[in-house]
Amino acid sequence: MDEQRIGKLEHDMTDVKTRLAVAESNIREIREDIGGIKDNTTWILRLVIGGLVGALLTFIIKGGMI
């Protein structure tokens, strides 16, 4: 009886280790994806600010509201 219990515990332990390895791999991939999203967001913000600055400069150079 004890041997069966020990065998089941060893099997469960192996299963838990496998699941942990898969979860760690998924977390690593998610972190990489988040890093890519952050980079893209930074560039989108730069483009928006650049567009606003360009529009403001064009407005000023053309004479403003005169």
N, C-alpha and C positions, 0 to 999 in steps of 0.2 A: 504494500500500500504506500509506504513512504517513497519507494522508488518511482512509482507512478506519479506521485505528487511532485517529486523532484524533476522528473522528466517533463511534466506539464509546465512547471515553473520555468525550466530552461527553454522550452518552446515559446512560452509567452515572452520571456526576456529577449529572445532572438527576434520575435515579431515586433516588439517595442523598439528595439534597436533599428530594425529596418524602417519602421515608420518614422523614427526620428531622423534618419538619414535622408529620407524623401522630403520631410518637412524642411530640413535645413537647406536642401537643394532648392526647394520652392522659394524659400525666404531669400536666398541669394539672387535668384532670378527676379523676384519682385523688387529687390533693392536696385538692381541694375535698371529695370524698367522705370523706377521712380527717378533715378539719376538722369535718364534720358528725357523724361518729361520735364524735369527742372531745367535742363539745358534748353529745351525747346521753348519753354515759357520765358526764359531770360531773353532769347532772341526775339520772340514775339513782342515783348515789352520794349526792347530796343527799337524795333521797327515802328511801333506805334508812336513812341516818343520822337523818333527821328522824323516821322511824317508830320506830327504836330509842329515841331520846330521848323521844318521846311515850309509848311503852310503859313506859319506866322511870319517867317522871313519874307516869303513871297508877298504876303499882304502888306508888310511894311515897305518893301521896295517898290511896289506898285502905287504907293501913295496913301495907303491906309483908307480911311473913310472920307477922304476929301473929294 
